[in-house]
Amino acid sequence: MGGNLLRRPSNDSRIIRDFVAAFLVASTFLNRRTLESQSLAGFIQEALVARTQALDRGIKAEAVFVIANVTSPAVLIEGGFLTNKEDISRLASEDYREQIAAAVSDGILRYRDALKERQSAVAATGSGKR
């Protein structure tokens, strides 16, 4: 494995670069763009729990400085706790980190697809009003 953890086909790499994810799993914090960020966080959290079998601590809306003033949907993802020996052991595993990276990527892509579906539905509804 190794290398670029988020390697995807080139058409998806721009999407992935637009979303910043750091230290992954367990709890997902939202920025002030709550509705969009909550949707993104939900997709990422679902994928993380499914891939890693980590405890689902849910998503939390909190004012976290690093994502508080961004203009796009953003989430902060905790990969574990350095005070927890089991978390440290898991995070030391390249395979576990690859699972986390793949889950974040999957969640972002599912969010993108859901956003496109919503936009298509709105466009279809809007065109019927003319």
VMD Tcl script that builds the backbone (N, CA, C; Angstrom):
set m [mol new atoms 390]
animate dup $m
set s [atomselect $m all]
$s set {name element resname resid chain x y z} {
  {N N MET 1 A 0.840 -1.181 0.000}
  {CA C MET 1 A 0.000 0.000 0.000}
  {C C MET 1 A 0.878 1.234 0.000}
  {N N GLY 2 A 0.883 2.061 1.034}
  {CA C GLY 2 A 1.752 3.222 1.110}
  {C C GLY 2 A 1.391 4.274 0.085}
  {N N GLY 3 A 2.281 5.227 -0.080}
  {CA C GLY 3 A 2.057 6.267 -1.076}
  {C C GLY 3 A 0.933 7.200 -0.694}
  {N N ASN 4 A 0.306 7.742 -1.686}
  {CA C ASN 4 A -0.780 8.698 -1.494}
  {C C ASN 4 A -2.024 7.976 -1.002}
  {N N LEU 5 A -2.440 8.270 0.219}
  {CA C LEU 5 A -3.584 7.585 0.820}
  {C C LEU 5 A -4.899 7.900 0.126}
  {N N LEU 6 A -4.978 9.040 -0.526}
  {CA C LEU 6 A -6.236 9.437 -1.152}
  {C C LEU 6 A -6.150 9.357 -2.676}
  {N N ARG 7 A -5.363 8.448 -3.203}
  {CA C ARG 7 A -5.213 8.327 -4.657}
  {C C ARG 7 A -6.547 7.883 -5.253}
  {N N ARG 8 A -7.043 8.649 -6.189}
  {CA C ARG 8 A -8.307 8.400 -6.879}
  {C C ARG 8 A -8.127 8.778 -8.331}
  {N N PRO 9 A -9.055 8.398 -9.196}
  {CA C PRO 9 A -8.988 8.875 -10.581}
  {C C PRO 9 A -8.920 10.395 -10.604}
  {N N SER 10 A -8.258 10.950 -11.611}
  {CA C SER 10 A -7.977 12.381 -11.655}
  {C C SER 10 A -9.226 13.253 -11.557}
  {N N ASN 11 A -10.361 12.814 -12.073}
  {CA C ASN 11 A -11.562 13.644 -12.013}
  {C C ASN 11 A -12.089 13.785 -10.587}
  {N N ASP 12 A -11.727 12.896 -9.689}
  {CA C ASP 12 A -12.167 12.993 -8.302}
  {C C ASP 12 A -11.140 13.686 -7.416}
  {N N SER 13 A -9.891 13.795 -7.864}
  {CA C SER 13 A -8.852 14.352 -7.004}
  {C C SER 13 A -9.144 15.802 -6.638}
  {N N ARG 14 A -9.725 16.582 -7.535}
  {CA C ARG 14 A -10.068 17.970 -7.222}
  {C C ARG 14 A -11.096 18.018 -6.109}
  {N N ILE 15 A -12.092 17.141 -6.164}
  {CA C ILE 15 A -13.135 17.089 -5.140}
  {C C ILE 15 A -12.511 16.787 -3.781}
  {N N ILE 16 A -11.640 15.806 -3.760}
  {CA C ILE 16 A -11.030 15.386 -2.504}
  {C C ILE 16 A -10.149 16.495 -1.946}
  {N N ARG 17 A -9.386 17.188 -2.796}
  {CA C ARG 17 A -8.531 18.281 -2.332}
  {C C ARG 17 A -9.346 19.406 -1.724}
  {N N ASP 18 A -10.582 19.596 -2.180}
  {CA C ASP 18 A -11.411 20.689 -1.679}
  {C C ASP 18 A -11.887 20.477 -0.253}
  {N N PHE 19 A -11.806 19.289 0.225}
  {CA C PHE 19 A -12.258 18.989 1.576}
  {C C PHE 19 A -11.048 18.612 2.431}
  {N N VAL 20 A -10.909 19.267 3.536}
  {CA C VAL 20 A -9.764 19.004 4.390}
  {C C VAL 20 A -10.216 18.077 5.510}
  {N N ALA 21 A -9.504 16.950 5.640}
  {CA C ALA 21 A -9.793 16.013 6.717}
  {C C ALA 21 A -8.494 15.750 7.461}
  {N N ALA 22 A -8.541 15.837 8.765}
  {CA C ALA 22 A -7.344 15.608 9.555}
  {C C ALA 22 A -7.694 14.782 10.782}
  {N N PHE 23 A -6.836 13.893 11.144}
  {CA C PHE 23 A -6.975 13.004 12.287}
  {C C PHE 23 A -8.395 12.445 12.373}
  {N N LEU 24 A -8.528 11.218 11.969}
  {CA C LEU 24 A -9.791 10.665 11.557}
  {C C LEU 24 A -10.490 9.736 12.539}
  {N N VAL 25 A -11.729 9.531 12.399}
  {CA C VAL 25 A -12.698 8.565 12.931}
  {C C VAL 25 A -13.561 9.122 14.048}
  {N N ALA 26 A -13.962 8.371 14.949}
  {CA C ALA 26 A -14.783 8.613 16.122}
  {C C ALA 26 A -15.740 9.794 16.100}
  {N N SER 27 A -15.297 11.002 16.285}
  {CA C SER 27 A -16.198 12.152 16.341}
  {C C SER 27 A -15.941 13.083 15.165}
  {N N THR 28 A -16.995 13.619 14.613}
  {CA C THR 28 A -16.868 14.540 13.494}
  {C C THR 28 A -17.485 15.872 13.923}
  {N N PHE 29 A -16.715 16.933 13.807}
  {CA C PHE 29 A -17.177 18.255 14.207}
  {C C PHE 29 A -17.520 19.067 12.975}
  {N N LEU 30 A -18.514 19.907 13.107}
  {CA C LEU 30 A -19.007 20.685 11.973}
  {C C LEU 30 A -18.592 22.140 12.066}
  {N N ASN 31 A -18.501 22.778 10.919}
  {CA C ASN 31 A -18.266 24.216 10.928}
  {C C ASN 31 A -19.604 24.944 10.935}
  {N N ARG 32 A -19.562 26.249 10.716}
  {CA C ARG 32 A -20.793 27.039 10.793}
  {C C ARG 32 A -21.736 26.832 9.620}
  {N N ARG 33 A -21.278 26.268 8.527}
  {CA C ARG 33 A -22.168 25.957 7.400}
  {C C ARG 33 A -22.876 24.652 7.754}
  {N N THR 34 A -23.636 24.681 8.806}
  {CA C THR 34 A -24.128 23.486 9.472}
  {C C THR 34 A -24.873 22.522 8.565}
  {N N LEU 35 A -25.797 22.971 7.769}
  {CA C LEU 35 A -26.578 22.031 6.966}
  {C C LEU 35 A -25.714 21.263 5.982}
  {N N GLU 36 A -24.881 21.966 5.232}
  {CA C GLU 36 A -24.018 21.291 4.272}
  {C C GLU 36 A -22.974 20.438 4.983}
  {N N SER 37 A -22.399 20.993 6.024}
  {CA C SER 37 A -21.369 20.272 6.772}
  {C C SER 37 A -21.953 19.050 7.480}
  {N N GLN 38 A -23.172 19.171 7.980}
  {CA C GLN 38 A -23.807 18.036 8.650}
  {C C GLN 38 A -24.026 16.899 7.668}
  {N N SER 39 A -24.441 17.224 6.472}
  {CA C SER 39 A -24.622 16.202 5.446}
  {C C SER 39 A -23.290 15.535 5.117}
  {N N LEU 40 A -22.249 16.326 4.880}
  {CA C LEU 40 A -20.918 15.794 4.598}
  {C C LEU 40 A -20.437 14.938 5.760}
  {N N ALA 41 A -20.564 15.445 6.962}
  {CA C ALA 41 A -20.119 14.706 8.148}
  {C C ALA 41 A -20.849 13.373 8.280}
  {N N GLY 42 A -22.141 13.366 7.986}
  {CA C GLY 42 A -22.914 12.128 8.075}
  {C C GLY 42 A -22.409 11.065 7.123}
  {N N PHE 43 A -22.122 11.459 5.888}
  {CA C PHE 43 A -21.595 10.497 4.911}
  {C C PHE 43 A -20.227 9.973 5.334}
  {N N ILE 44 A -19.364 10.874 5.805}
  {CA C ILE 44 A -18.025 10.453 6.225}
  {C C ILE 44 A -18.113 9.563 7.462}
  {N N GLN 45 A -18.908 9.961 8.428}
  {CA C GLN 45 A -19.036 9.176 9.666}
  {C C GLN 45 A -19.562 7.774 9.372}
  {N N GLU 46 A -20.574 7.688 8.530}
  {CA C GLU 46 A -21.140 6.385 8.167}
  {C C GLU 46 A -20.072 5.494 7.527}
  {N N ALA 47 A -19.294 6.048 6.614}
  {CA C ALA 47 A -18.247 5.276 5.944}
  {C C ALA 47 A -17.140 4.878 6.917}
  {N N LEU 48 A -16.765 5.780 7.822}
  {CA C LEU 48 A -15.720 5.464 8.795}
  {C C LEU 48 A -16.126 4.323 9.714}
  {N N VAL 49 A -17.337 4.371 10.216}
  {CA C VAL 49 A -17.813 3.328 11.115}
  {C C VAL 49 A -17.911 1.992 10.380}
  {N N ALA 50 A -18.416 2.027 9.146}
  {CA C ALA 50 A -18.551 0.794 8.363}
  {C C ALA 50 A -17.190 0.168 8.063}
  {N N ARG 51 A -16.223 0.971 7.671}
  {CA C ARG 51 A -14.909 0.433 7.277}
  {C C ARG 51 A -14.044 0.025 8.458}
  {N N THR 52 A -14.092 0.783 9.545}
  {CA C THR 52 A -13.161 0.542 10.650}
  {C C THR 52 A -13.797 -0.182 11.833}
  {N N GLN 53 A -15.106 -0.332 11.843}
  {CA C GLN 53 A -15.852 -0.877 12.964}
  {C C GLN 53 A -15.583 -0.103 14.255}
  {N N ALA 54 A -15.232 1.167 14.118}
  {CA C ALA 54 A -15.004 2.028 15.282}
  {C C ALA 54 A -16.338 2.335 15.949}
  {N N LEU 55 A -16.271 2.682 17.208}
  {CA C LEU 55 A -17.451 3.106 17.945}
  {C C LEU 55 A -18.009 4.363 17.282}
  {N N ASP 56 A -19.296 4.376 16.994}
  {CA C ASP 56 A -19.930 5.542 16.373}
  {C C ASP 56 A -20.262 6.552 17.464}
  {N N ARG 57 A -19.451 7.582 17.556}
  {CA C ARG 57 A -19.684 8.637 18.546}
  {C C ARG 57 A -20.544 9.757 17.973}
  {N N GLY 58 A -21.010 9.566 16.750}
  {CA C GLY 58 A -21.904 10.533 16.127}
  {C C GLY 58 A -21.187 11.775 15.650}
  {N N ILE 59 A -21.968 12.737 15.206}
  {CA C ILE 59 A -21.424 14.016 14.758}
  {C C ILE 59 A -21.851 15.084 15.749}
  {N N LYS 60 A -21.003 16.066 15.917}
  {CA C LYS 60 A -21.266 17.127 16.876}
  {C C LYS 60 A -21.058 18.475 16.201}
  {N N ALA 61 A -21.988 19.382 16.395}
  {CA C ALA 61 A -21.829 20.751 15.885}
  {C C ALA 61 A -21.147 21.563 16.976}
  {N N GLU 62 A -19.907 21.939 16.720}
  {CA C GLU 62 A -19.152 22.731 17.672}
  {C C GLU 62 A -18.361 23.790 16.926}
  {N N ALA 63 A -18.085 24.876 17.583}
  {CA C ALA 63 A -17.271 25.939 16.991}
  {C C ALA 63 A -15.801 25.567 17.183}
  {N N VAL 64 A -15.232 24.911 16.197}
  {CA C VAL 64 A -13.836 24.510 16.238}
  {C C VAL 64 A -13.068 25.503 15.381}
  {N N PHE 65 A -12.068 26.143 15.950}
  {CA C PHE 65 A -11.369 27.249 15.298}
  {C C PHE 65 A -10.893 26.926 13.887}
  {N N VAL 66 A -10.306 25.764 13.666}
  {CA C VAL 66 A -9.700 25.467 12.364}
  {C C VAL 66 A -10.701 25.363 11.227}
  {N N ILE 67 A -11.985 25.192 11.537}
  {CA C ILE 67 A -12.992 25.120 10.476}
  {C C ILE 67 A -14.132 26.119 10.683}
  {N N ALA 68 A -13.954 27.047 11.606}
  {CA C ALA 68 A -15.046 27.955 11.960}
  {C C ALA 68 A -15.379 28.975 10.880}
  {N N ASN 69 A -14.425 29.392 10.102}
  {CA C ASN 69 A -14.665 30.484 9.159}
  {C C ASN 69 A -14.403 30.101 7.712}
  {N N VAL 70 A -14.634 28.872 7.375}
  {CA C VAL 70 A -14.443 28.435 5.998}
  {C C VAL 70 A -15.702 28.713 5.191}
  {N N THR 71 A -15.562 28.750 3.866}
  {CA C THR 71 A -16.704 29.075 3.016}
  {C C THR 71 A -17.337 27.847 2.389}
  {N N SER 72 A -16.703 26.694 2.518}
  {CA C SER 72 A -17.245 25.445 1.982}
  {C C SER 72 A -17.607 24.526 3.136}
  {N N PRO 73 A -18.440 23.534 2.878}
  {CA C PRO 73 A -18.709 22.559 3.932}
  {C C PRO 73 A -17.387 21.964 4.424}
  {N N ALA 74 A -17.258 21.811 5.723}
  {CA C ALA 74 A -16.006 21.309 6.285}
  {C C ALA 74 A -16.285 20.482 7.526}
  {N N VAL 75 A -15.445 19.510 7.751}
  {CA C VAL 75 A -15.529 18.689 8.951}
  {C C VAL 75 A -14.129 18.486 9.510}
  {N N LEU 76 A -14.054 18.258 10.789}
  {CA C LEU 76 A -12.823 17.884 11.463}
  {C C LEU 76 A -13.063 16.490 12.007}
  {N N ILE 77 A -12.190 15.581 11.670}
  {CA C ILE 77 A -12.408 14.180 12.022}
  {C C ILE 77 A -11.305 13.719 12.956}
  {N N GLU 78 A -11.689 13.148 14.078}
  {CA C GLU 78 A -10.711 12.619 15.028}
  {C C GLU 78 A -10.488 11.144 14.734}
  {N N GLY 79 A -9.243 10.767 14.617}
  {CA C GLY 79 A -8.904 9.372 14.313}
  {C C GLY 79 A -8.748 8.523 15.544}
  {N N GLY 80 A -8.805 9.114 16.666}
  {CA C GLY 80 A -8.628 8.384 17.908}
  {C C GLY 80 A -8.081 9.337 18.948}
  {N N PHE 81 A -7.755 8.776 20.074}
  {CA C PHE 81 A -7.288 9.585 21.195}
  {C C PHE 81 A -5.919 9.081 21.621}
  {N N LEU 82 A -4.957 9.975 21.704}
  {CA C LEU 82 A -3.606 9.579 22.068}
  {C C LEU 82 A -3.492 9.190 23.537}
  {N N THR 83 A -4.563 9.365 24.284}
  {CA C THR 83 A -4.594 8.920 25.672}
  {C C THR 83 A -5.141 7.497 25.778}
  {N N ASN 84 A -5.544 6.916 24.654}
  {CA C ASN 84 A -6.121 5.574 24.623}
  {C C ASN 84 A -5.128 4.626 23.940}
  {N N LYS 85 A -4.620 3.641 24.668}
  {CA C LYS 85 A -3.602 2.733 24.127}
  {C C LYS 85 A -4.109 1.956 22.915}
  {N N GLU 86 A -5.368 1.556 22.912}
  {CA C GLU 86 A -5.922 0.830 21.757}
  {C C GLU 86 A -5.947 1.729 20.516}
  {N N ASP 87 A -6.345 2.986 20.697}
  {CA C ASP 87 A -6.356 3.930 19.576}
  {C C ASP 87 A -4.949 4.147 19.041}
  {N N ILE 88 A -3.974 4.282 19.928}
  {CA C ILE 88 A -2.586 4.471 19.505}
  {C C ILE 88 A -2.127 3.278 18.677}
  {N N SER 89 A -2.456 2.090 19.127}
  {CA C SER 89 A -2.059 0.876 18.411}
  {C C SER 89 A -2.694 0.827 17.025}
  {N N ARG 90 A -3.989 1.131 16.950}
  {CA C ARG 90 A -4.674 1.134 15.652}
  {C C ARG 90 A -4.086 2.178 14.713}
  {N N LEU 91 A -3.858 3.376 15.229}
  {CA C LEU 91 A -3.341 4.458 14.400}
  {C C LEU 91 A -1.915 4.189 13.921}
  {N N ALA 92 A -1.196 3.328 14.627}
  {CA C ALA 92 A 0.162 2.963 14.209}
  {C C ALA 92 A 0.131 2.005 13.018}
  {N N SER 93 A -1.018 1.416 12.737}
  {CA C SER 93 A -1.154 0.448 11.648}
  {C C SER 93 A -1.414 1.153 10.322}
  {N N GLU 94 A -0.563 0.888 9.343}
  {CA C GLU 94 A -0.757 1.472 8.006}
  {C C GLU 94 A -2.091 1.030 7.413}
  {N N ASP 95 A -2.466 -0.227 7.639}
  {CA C ASP 95 A -3.732 -0.733 7.120}
  {C C ASP 95 A -4.913 0.057 7.691}
  {N N TYR 96 A -4.878 0.331 8.977}
  {CA C TYR 96 A -5.960 1.093 9.612}
  {C C TYR 96 A -6.017 2.514 9.037}
  {N N ARG 97 A -4.867 3.138 8.871}
  {CA C ARG 97 A -4.845 4.488 8.295}
  {C C ARG 97 A -5.357 4.473 6.860}
  {N N GLU 98 A -5.045 3.428 6.115}
  {CA C GLU 98 A -5.571 3.281 4.742}
  {C C GLU 98 A -7.099 3.131 4.779}
  {N N GLN 99 A -7.611 2.369 5.737}
  {CA C GLN 99 A -9.068 2.215 5.881}
  {C C GLN 99 A -9.718 3.568 6.167}
  {N N ILE 100 A -9.105 4.329 7.027}
  {CA C ILE 100 A -9.627 5.650 7.369}
  {C C ILE 100 A -9.635 6.548 6.136}
  {N N ALA 101 A -8.516 6.581 5.418}
  {CA C ALA 101 A -8.412 7.436 4.227}
  {C C ALA 101 A -9.447 7.037 3.182}
  {N N ALA 102 A -9.602 5.742 2.968}
  {CA C ALA 102 A -10.584 5.273 1.982}
  {C C ALA 102 A -12.000 5.635 2.417}
  {N N ALA 103 A -12.281 5.518 3.703}
  {CA C ALA 103 A -13.613 5.851 4.207}
  {C C ALA 103 A -13.909 7.336 4.040}
  {N N VAL 104 A -12.931 8.184 4.338}
  {CA C VAL 104 A -13.130 9.631 4.170}
  {C C VAL 104 A -13.382 9.939 2.702}
  {N N SER 105 A -12.596 9.340 1.841}
  {CA C SER 105 A -12.775 9.537 0.406}
  {C C SER 105 A -14.160 9.078 -0.041}
  {N N ASP 106 A -14.574 7.901 0.413}
  {CA C ASP 106 A -15.911 7.385 0.075}
  {C C ASP 106 A -17.002 8.340 0.549}
  {N N GLY 107 A -16.872 8.834 1.771}
  {CA C GLY 107 A -17.868 9.752 2.314}
  {C C GLY 107 A -17.957 11.034 1.518}
  {N N ILE 108 A -16.808 11.574 1.120}
  {CA C ILE 108 A -16.784 12.806 0.323}
  {C C ILE 108 A -17.454 12.573 -1.031}
  {N N LEU 109 A -17.136 11.458 -1.659}
  {CA C LEU 109 A -17.720 11.169 -2.972}
  {C C LEU 109 A -19.225 10.924 -2.878}
  {N N ARG 110 A -19.674 10.270 -1.815}
  {CA C ARG 110 A -21.117 10.072 -1.628}
  {C C ARG 110 A -21.817 11.409 -1.388}
  {N N TYR 111 A -21.169 12.302 -0.633}
  {CA C TYR 111 A -21.719 13.637 -0.417}
  {C C TYR 111 A -21.838 14.376 -1.751}
  {N N ARG 112 A -20.779 14.320 -2.555}
  {CA C ARG 112 A -20.793 14.973 -3.867}
  {C C ARG 112 A -21.944 14.435 -4.721}
  {N N ASP 113 A -22.114 13.127 -4.755}
  {CA C ASP 113 A -23.185 12.525 -5.552}
  {C C ASP 113 A -24.560 12.946 -5.045}
  {N N ALA 114 A -24.732 12.981 -3.719}
  {CA C ALA 114 A -26.018 13.408 -3.149}
  {C C ALA 114 A -26.291 14.875 -3.468}
  {N N LEU 115 A -25.252 15.698 -3.428}
  {CA C LEU 115 A -25.398 17.110 -3.755}
  {C C LEU 115 A -25.817 17.285 -5.212}
  {N N LYS 116 A -25.207 16.522 -6.104}
  {CA C LYS 116 A -25.584 16.584 -7.525}
  {C C LYS 116 A -27.040 16.166 -7.720}
  {N N GLU 117 A -27.475 15.124 -7.008}
  {CA C GLU 117 A -28.874 14.681 -7.105}
  {C C GLU 117 A -29.825 15.764 -6.636}
  {N N ARG 118 A -29.495 16.414 -5.505}
  {CA C ARG 118 A -30.355 17.498 -4.997}
  {C C ARG 118 A -30.406 18.652 -5.985}
  {N N GLN 119 A -29.269 19.007 -6.570}
  {CA C GLN 119 A -29.236 20.099 -7.533}
  {C C GLN 119 A -30.044 19.759 -8.775}
  {N N SER 120 A -29.980 18.511 -9.212}
  {CA C SER 120 A -30.764 18.078 -10.375}
  {C C SER 120 A -32.253 18.144 -10.071}
  {N N ALA 121 A -32.642 17.726 -8.880}
  {CA C ALA 121 A -34.045 17.767 -8.488}
  {C C ALA 121 A -34.558 19.198 -8.435}
  {N N VAL 122 A -33.747 20.100 -7.888}
  {CA C VAL 122 A -34.129 21.510 -7.812}
  {C C VAL 122 A -34.251 22.092 -9.215}
  {N N ALA 123 A -33.300 21.771 -10.083}
  {CA C ALA 123 A -33.345 22.273 -11.461}
  {C C ALA 123 A -34.574 21.761 -12.193}
  {N N ALA 124 A -34.915 20.480 -11.994}
  {CA C ALA 124 A -36.088 19.902 -12.637}
  {C C ALA 124 A -37.365 20.549 -12.129}
  {N N THR 125 A -37.430 20.804 -10.831}
  {CA C THR 125 A -38.594 21.447 -10.232}
  {C C THR 125 A -38.690 22.901 -10.703}
  {N N GLY 126 A -37.563 23.577 -10.764}
  {CA C GLY 126 A -37.532 24.976 -11.200}
  {C C GLY 126 A -37.956 25.134 -12.640}
  {N N SER 127 A -37.585 24.185 -13.499}
  {CA C SER 127 A -37.940 24.284 -14.914}
  {C C SER 127 A -39.429 24.025 -15.123}
  {N N GLY 128 A -40.079 23.333 -14.209}
  {CA C GLY 128 A -41.501 23.063 -14.342}
  {C C GLY 128 A -42.360 24.254 -13.995}
  {N N LYS 129 A -41.765 25.259 -13.296}
  {CA C LYS 129 A -42.520 26.439 -12.890}
  {C C LYS 129 A -42.607 27.472 -13.989}
  {N N ARG 130 A -41.796 27.376 -15.020}
  {CA C ARG 130 A -41.767 28.393 -16.079}
  {C C ARG 130 A -42.969 28.358 -16.945}
}
mol reanalyze $m
mol bondsrecalc $m
mol representation Tube
mol addrep $m
